């Protein structure tokens, strides 16, 4: 099965992109210079310090070669051993053969010797540190990818074999890159850039979300836990537990289709129900991060490659401790004292009150036992669970206080108090300054409307919902967008586009699926998300900052239908139920608590193509109207290039028409004014002296919206509009309005379109 980078053209494209990314990254540049200095030190200083224990500890344990943490295996037992130091010094001083085949054999023997000797002295092999040391000693033959799984993952994508020795994989990657990019340049830093490129290339193609790889200059071994709200809620039990996982890995090493993966699982457990196949695949791919889906193929991830080779549960430590809720809690609890199983189940239910039964807590304890982290022992005449030696080591890696899920509030008062602890919109004065800077020279916003919108959104601790209504083109969407961007401007004064989403409502939204997504009817194990849901989930994961969803033209469909669950949840900070798929079978959670930091602004126009708002919507929304339009305040007058006489005439006739039509709410907004000016400006460039242009554009942009039945108000509106048009010599428009007046007299109704 071809890898992503076997094609030379694709490889060159990805290398160019990786180099561009690295050049633009401050962290990558700092790492580059730090590594360059270290390589010089390795070449000049190390040969004189091969018996200096303190220097060797620093060299092995504080080595900036790779972008991963240093690993947790202690190397002191090896470095303080005189026999190991003598052997290591002898190997380092041996010259590397010039013949490529002999050089590979020499480095492979050195690698294997380090692997076996450190494992014997340290109980475990410090793989990350071993690769770092060899790379610093032989930078032309190695890469900065210290993790063996990630190395072999990239090697396979470039056409290599997953069974190749790491030494061969390092050299093969370097050779392919050198062939694609050509000889190394004269810049002293260029060899170091070439050395770092494989890591940048791996990051581009792996889609790896491991927290430990995020910072290229972070060489600490301290793990970084995800917040409790973002962790997976427990682990799903499968028959055979860890041994079953190990049995899947050889089959996945070369990639399998969905059907083949299904057969592998059925062979391991012939009695498994068909509906549980997807759950088992999810356990392997998502819960344990052992494989990834690439199109229709499942392939081992870097973690899966490592586990296949070592069969060591320690390969899973960083993932399970930082991303699975409850793992760190149990280990730290048992670090203090042994506990009974029933007490631990109750303890885990306190960690996550959503575990209403003991099913998931019991499964979690089962996995801890299967991984060799806890064991049953008779203590004080009763069976209790205690840490194994491996469990004690994992507990030492937990350097933080494990975080529990927040307790669910019981009363409305508690819910409101809880919400207000997190949501922190900026001070209104600061927001007004941001808003003024955003619209300067482009838009004039009524300060009263801005104040009403801000207060209407945030007076309630949870229900931040406003509706902007008025004539088309009056600036409703502009106010909503600019307010939202000003509200969500980050501390560095850059717009945070990820916290604002404009969602155009479409006719035919009869249920919540356009907002909250739906289970794929073709592939029932997948969930089709939606932009609104994506924003809502981001808001739920980031409760201290406001997020804004703008539902543009929200009454093209019935809001009480497509917004129904949202309207209910926003009232009490309640839960939104999204689907009933198996636990963690899809990246979208089964349910999510309505975030108290999400503001919803709806815009609507009222005409025969739209729907009115029901009391259910109006009871929850703060409503603002946009009816009062000032023609003179339109900012485009100052920038238009129209001749002064035409500009003044245009302003006068538009002002008169607004005054004539506003009593029947058929006047127009700034969008129409802008269109009129833009048309006149463009028309002047092709027919400068044509006096009919203003008549034509008023006819095309203002009159088509006129319609009504017999009434004193509408009759007077047409009369006043006709007079305004006649006063300014717009004969074509006058004739049209006169015909509408005649229709109104004869038929009792009038409209532009007959």
N, C-alpha and C positions, 0 to 999 in steps of 0.2 A: 504494500500500500504506500503510495507516494507521500512524502512529507511536504510540508508547506514551502520549504526552501530548497528543494532539490533542483528546481529550475534556476539557472544562472541569472536570468533577467529579474525574476522575483527576488532572489537573494540580493542583487545589486540595489534594487529599489528599496528594500527594507533596510539595508546597510546605510544608504544615503539618508533615509528618514531617521534612523537611529543616531547617526552623527549629527544631524540637524537638531534633534531633541537634546542631545548631550551638550551641544554648544550653547543652547539657550537656557540650560539648567545651572543655576548657581551652585546647587549642591553637588552636581556632577563635576563641575570645574574645581571645586574645593577638594573633592575626593581625588581628582586627577593629580593635583599638585602635591597632595599629601602622599599619594602612592609613589610618585616620581622620587620624592625625597627618601622614602623608605627603601626603594629598590637600590638607590645609590648606597645607602647604609648597609643593605644586605651584601652588596658586592665588596665593600671596603672594610667594614667594621666586623661583620660576623666571623670571618676567618680567624680573627684574633681573639674572639670571645667564646670559642666553642667549649671551654671548660668553666665558663662563668655562669653559675646556676641562675643568679639574679637576672643577668642579661638574657639568658635563654628563656626564662619565664616570660619576660617582657616580649621577646621576639615571637614566642608561640601564642601568648594570650592577648597581646595588644597589637595585632597585625592588621593594617588597613587594606590588605589586598582585595578582599571581597566585600560585596554590598550587604551581605547577611550579617546577623549577629555572630559573635565568636563561638557560640555553642556552649554547652554547659558541662562538658567532660573536663575534669581537672587533670592537667598534664604534669603537675608537680611530682607524682610518684615516678614518672619516667625520667623527668629532667634531673631529679636528685639522685638517680641511680647511676653510679660511676660506669657500670658496664654499658648502659645505654648511651651515655655521653661519649664514651670512647668510640663506640660503633658509629654513632651519628657523625662525629667529627671526621672519622676516617672516610665515610661515604661522601660527606660534603666536599672534602679535599680531592676526591678522585676526579680526574679530568673526564669530561663528557666525550665519548667517541665521536669522530667526525662523520662516520657512516650513519645515515639516518636509521637503518635497521638496527645497527648495534646501539645507537643512542636510545631508541625506543626500548630495547631489551634492558639496557642499563637502568633507565628511569622506571621501568616496570618492576624490576627487582628491588630498587630502592623504595618504591611506593609500597610494595608488598611487605618489605622488611619493616617499614615504619608502621604499617597497619597491624602486623602481627605482634611486634614488640610493645607498642603502646597499649594494645588490647590486653596483653598479658600483665602489664604493670599497672594499668589504670582501670582494669575491669571492662572498660568499653573503649572503642576506638574513637578518638577525637577527629572525625572525618573532616569537619569544616576547617579545623586548625591544620590538619595534615596537608590539605590541598593548598591552603594559604602559604605554608612554609615552602612547599615545592614550587609554587608559582613564583615566589620571591627569589628562589635560588635559580630557577630556569625559566625566566619570563618569555623566552622565545618558543617554549614547548608547551606552556600551560595557558589557561585563561583565568580570569578572575571569578569564574563560577565555582564556588567552593562546595556547594551542595551537589552531591553526586546525582541525585534524581533530576535536578534541573539541568545539569550537564548532559546527561544521557537523553533527556527530553529534547534539548536543542540538537544534539547529535543525530537523533533519529529524524527530526524534521529536516535536517540537511542531507539525509540520505544514508546515514550510518546505521549500524545495528545496535539494538538495545543491549545485546550481550557483550559488546566490546568493552575492553578494560578502560578505566578512566584515563589512563595515560594516552592510549590511542585516540580516545574521543577528544581530549584536549587538542592534540596535535592535528587531528583531522579538521576540527573546526577552524583552527588557526590557518591551516593550509587553504581551505575553501575561501576564507575571507581575504587572504593575501592574493589569491588568484583573481578574485572579483575586483579588488581595489588597486592592485598593482604594488610596486615596491613602496616601502615606507619612505616618507619624505625626509628632508634634512632638518626639520624642526626637532630640537631635542625632546620635546614632549610627544612627538608623533608616535614613537614606539609604545609609549604608555597609553596613548589613545587607542592604538590598535589592540593592545592588551585588554582594554576595558570594553571594547566593542561587543564581544560575545554576550556580556551581561545585558547591555542595552538591547541587543537583538532578542535575547530571551524574553525580556520584559515586553517587547512589542508583540510577540507572537503567542505568548503563553496565556494571556488574560488571567494571570495569577493574582488573586486578591489577598495574598498573605500579608498580614500587617508587618511581619518582621522584615520585609524587603522594601519597605516604602522609602527609607532614607538612605541614600548611597554613602553618607558619611557617618552613619550610626553603626558603630561596631560593638555596641553593648550587647550582652547576652540576656538582658532583662526582657521578659515578654510583656506585651502590651495588650491587656484584656479589652474586649469590646464592652460597652455598657450593657447592663442586663437586658434592657429593652430591645437591643439589637441582636441578642444571641439566639441560637436555636434552642427551642424549649424541650430539652431532653434528647434521648436517643431511642430509636425504634428497635424493639427486640427482633432478632432473627435467629432461627435455629442454628446452633453451633457457634454463634457469636464470632469471636475473633478468629478461630480456626476456619470458619466458613469464609470470612473475608480473605484470609490468606489463600484459600483454595481458588478463589475467583481470579486472583492476580495473574497467574501464568497465562490463562485464557485471554486476558485483556491486553497482554503485552504487545501484541501486534495489531490490535484494533479489531473490534467486532461490531456487527450490525445490531440493531435493536432485537431482531428475531434471534440472532445467535446469543445475545446476552440473556434473553428469555430462556433459551434452551439450557444455558449454563446454570441458571438459577434453579430450573426444574430438576436438573440432574442432581443438584445438591440437596434439594428437598422435593421429592416427587409428590408429596401430599399437599404442597402449597396451593392455595386457591388461586385461580387465575387473576382475581381482583387484587391480590397481594404482590404480584410480580413488579408492578411499578413502584410499590413501597420498598421492595428489596433493592431495586436499581437506585432508588433515591438514597437509601442507606449508604451504598457504596460511593455514589457520586457526590452527593451533597453533604450528608451527615459526617462522613469520614474523609471527604475530599480525595478519594483514591483514583478517580477517573473523571474525564471531561468528555462532553459530547461535542464532536466536530462534524457538523452536518448530520449525516445518518450513522456516523461511526462513533463508538465509545472507545477512548484510548486512555491508557494509564497517565495520570498526572505525574508531576515530579515526585510528589509524596508517595504515590503508588509505586513508582519505579524504585524508590528507596526502600519501601517496605518489602517489595518483592525480593530484593537482594539481601536485606539484613534479617527479615522475618522478626524484627525487633519492635515491640509495641512503643518504644521510645520515639519512633518516627512520628507518632501521632500526638506527642505530648503538647507541643505548642498549639496545635489546632484545637484539641479537646479542652485544654485549660483556658483558652482565651475566647472560644466561640460557642461552647456548649454550656448552657445554663445548668448549674448544679454540680459540675465536676469539681471545680475548685472548692466549693462549699464543703463537700463530703471529705475531701482530702485534708483540708485545714481543720475540720471538726475532729477527724480521727487522729490528727497529729497531736491533739490535746489529750485524748483518751479514747479507748475502745467504746463502741456503742452497740446496742442491739439493733437488729434490722428494723423493727417496728418504730423505734425512736428515730432512726435515720429517715424513714419514710415520712413520718410526721414533720421532721425538720425540713425536708425538701418541700413539703406542701406549704410550709411557712415561707420558704424562699420564693415560691411561685404559687400564689393562691389559686391560679387558674387550674392547677392540678387537683381537681376535685376528688379524684379517686387515686388509689395507690399504684395505678398501672404504669405510668411513666417513671415515677420515682423508683419503683421496683426494677424496671428495665434498666435504669441508670446504674443501680447497684449491681445488676447482673453483668453489665459491660465492665464495670470497675473490677469485678472478680475475674472475668474472662481475660482481661488485659494484665492480670497478675499484680494488681495494685492493692487489693484488699483480700483478706482471707478470714475464714471462720476459726475462732479459737474458743476453748472452754475457759472462761475467766469468771471467778467467783461463783462457780457452780451453775453458770448459764452461758449459752452460746452467744458470743458477741463478735462483731466485725472489727478488725484492726488492720493497720497498714502493713504491707510487706516491705522489704527493703526497696523494691522499685517504687512502691507507693510513697515511701518516705522521701525518696529522691524527687519525685514529682511534686510533692508538697513543698519542698524547698524552692521549687521554681515559682511558686505562687508568692510573689513578693508584695501583693496588694491585699487589701481587705475585700473578700468576695462581696459583690453587690447583689442584693435581692431585688426582685420586681417590686415596684411601689404597691403599697396596700391600696386596694380599691376603696374609694370613699363610699359611705353608706347613705348619706343624706345630701340633699341639694346644697345645703350650706357648706358641707365638707367639700363637695365637688367644686363649688365656686372658689372656696379658699385655696384648694389645691391648684386650680387653674391659674389663679392670680399670682401664685408663687413663681410661675415660669414665664408667662407672657410679658414681654417688656418692649412695647412700641416706643420709639424715640420720643423725646419731649416735643410738644407741638411746635414750639418756636424753632427748634432745629429742623423739624420736618418742613415747616413753611419756607425756611431758607433754602433747603434742598429743592423744593418744588418750584420756587421762584427762579432759581438758577437754571432748572431744566427747561422751563417754558419761555425764558426771556427772549423777546423778539419773535416768538412764534405763536404765542397763545396768551390770552388774557383770561385769567380765572377769577370768578367772583369770590372774594375772600369769605363771604358768608356761606357760600356753598361748600367751600373747602372745610370750614369749621364744622358745618353740619355733618358732612361726610365723615370726618374724623371722629367726632363725638358719637355719631350714630353707629359707627362700627365698633367702638371700643368701650361704650358705657356699660355693656353687659360683659361679664367675665368670660363667657363661652360663646354666645351666639353673636358672632360678628358678621352681620348680613345686611347689606344695603342694596336698594333698588333705585336706579337713576332712570327717570322717565321724562319724556318731552318730545319735541319735534325732531325729526331726522336732521342730522348735521349740526346739532346745537352744541356739540362738544362733550357728550356724555362719555363716550368711550375714551376720548382724549383725557378727560379728567380722571377717569378710572385708571388708565394706564400710567399716566404721569404721577398720580398720587401713589400708586402701588410701587413704582420704581423708586420714588423718593422715600417711601416707607422702608423699602428693602435695600437701600444703598448700604453697602458694607462699610466697616470702619475705615478702610483705605479709600473711601469715596468712589469706589467702582460699583457700577450697577450689578446687582446679583440677579442675573436672568433666571437662575435656577429656582428662585423663590417666587417668581411671578409667572402666571400662565394665562394667556387669553384663549378661551375656548368658545369658538363660534357654535352656537346652538343651531341644530338643524331641524327642519320639519320632520315629523314622524318619530320623535323620541317619545315612546310610549311607556318606557320602563327605565330603571336606573342603569342599565348596561352601558349606554354611551359615556356615563361618568365613572362607573365603578367596575367596568369590565365584565367578563363572563367566561364560563367554562367553554372551551373550544368544543363545539358539537361534533367535529370530525375526529379530533384526538382528545378524548375526555380526560386524559391525565394532564392536560395543559390548560393554562388560564390566560386569556387574552386581556391584557391590562388596558388602561386608557389614560390619557394625559391628566385628567382630573385626579384619578387614583394615584398616579405617580407623584403628583404634587402633594396629595394628602399624606401619603406614606413618608415623604421627605419631611413634611411638617411634624408628623408624629415622632419621627426620630430626632428632631431638632427643636424641642419644645420651648427654648428660650428666645427664639427669633420669630418674627411674624412672617407668614406666607400669604399670598393673595391669589385667588382664582377669580378671573373676570369672565362671567357668562355673557357673551355678547349677543344681543337680540334674544334674550332668554325666553321671550313669550312667542317665538315661532312654533314652539310646542308647549304643552301644558306643564308648567314647572311643578305643580303638585303631583304629577305622575313621575317624571324622571328624577325629581329631587326628594321623593317621599322618604327614603331611609335617612338621607342627610338632614332633612328638616326635623325628624324625630330625634336623631342622635345629638344634634347641636343644642337641643333644649336642655339636656342634662349631662352633657359630656359622656354620652352613652357609647355603645359599641355598634360598629357597622359589620354585619355578617356578610362575607364575600363569597364563600364557597364551602362545600362539604367534602372536598377531596381528602385523601389520606394525609396524615400528619406530615408536614414538610415535603410533600411530593411536588410542590410548585414553589417558586420564589415568592409568590404573593401569600401573605398570611391568611389563615381562615377568617379571622376577624381582626378589626383594628379599632381602637378607641378613638372617637372623634377628637381631633386635636384642637385644643383651646387657643392655639396660635394661628389658626387658619381663618382668614377673612374672605368672604365671598361678596363680590360686587356684581350685580346684574344690571344690564342696560336693556331698555325695551322701548319700542315704538308702538303706538296704538293706531292700527288701521284695519282694513277688512282682511288682511292676510295674517293677523296675529290673534292671540288669545288673551283674554283678561286674566287677572291674577285672582286666585281663590283666597278666601279668608285665611286658610291654613298658611299660605305664603305671606299674606299681608300682616298677619299677627306676629310673624317672626322677623319681618324685614323693616328696616328704616327707609322710608321713601322720600326721595328728593325729586322735585320737578324742575325741568329746564324749558321754560316758556318765554321768559323775558329776554329778547335778543336786541342788543344794541349794535346797529349797523356801524355807527361811528367808532365804536371800540375795536372793530376788527383790525388786527395788527398789520394786515396786508396792505392797507392804504398807504402806509409809510414807505413800503418797498416797491410798489408797482411803478412800472415805467410808462404808464399811460400819460398822454398829454393832459395837462391840468384841466382844460375845459371838459374833456370827456370824463376824467376821473370825478370831477365835481358833479356833472350831470348824472353819472352812474350812482354816486353816493346818494344824491337827492332822490332819484326815482326808487332806489331800493329802500330807503328810509320811509318814503311815502307808502310803498306797497306793504311793508311790515306793519305800519300803523293801520292801514286799511284792512289787512287780513287777520291780524292778531285777535280781534274779538271773536272770530269763528275758528281760531287756532289752526289756520291754514297758512300761516306765515312760514318763513324759512330760516334756516340756521346759517352758521358761518361757512359750512361746506359749500352751500349754494353761492354765497358771496364770493368765495375763493374761486369757484368754477367760472363765475361770470367774469371776474377780473382776468383769470388765466385765458379764457376764450378771447376776450377783447385784446389782450396783449399779443396773442398769437395771430389773431386776425389782422391786426395793424401791420404786421410784418409782411403780409401778402396783399393787402388792399388798404393802404393808410388813409385814404380819403372817403371810404365807404361809410356813410352816416347810418346805414341800416343795421350795422353790427349789433348795437345795443338792443334794438327792437327784436332782432333775431334771437339773441341769447336769452332775453327775458321770456320770449315766447317759448323757447325750448326748455328752460330750467325752472321757471316759476309757475307759469300757467297750467302745465299738465296736472298739477296736484289739486287744482280747484274742483270741487264737487260739493253738492248739497241739495237739500230739499227746501221747499218754500218756507221761509221764516223771515221775520223782520231783520234779524241779524245778518243772515246770509244775503238778503236783498241789498242791505246797506253796504255790506262788504264789497259786493260786486260793483255797486254804484261808486263807492270811494276809489276802488281800484281803477275803474274806467276813467274817472276824473284825473287820477294821478298819471296814468299812461297818456291821456290826451294832453295834459299840461306839459308833458315833456316830448310830445310829438312822436310817440311810438304808435304809428298808425296800424301796423299789422296786429299788434297786441290789442289795440282798441277794438278792432273789428271782431277779434275772437271773443273778447269779454262781452261785447254787445250781443253777439249771437247766443252766448250763454244766458244773458239776461232775458232774451226773447224766449229761449227754451224754458226758463224758469216760469215765465208768465203763462206760456201755453200748456206745458206738461206738468208743472209743479216740481220739476227737478232739473238740475243742470250739471253737466260734467264736461271736462275737456274732451274726453274720448267718447265718440258717439257710436 
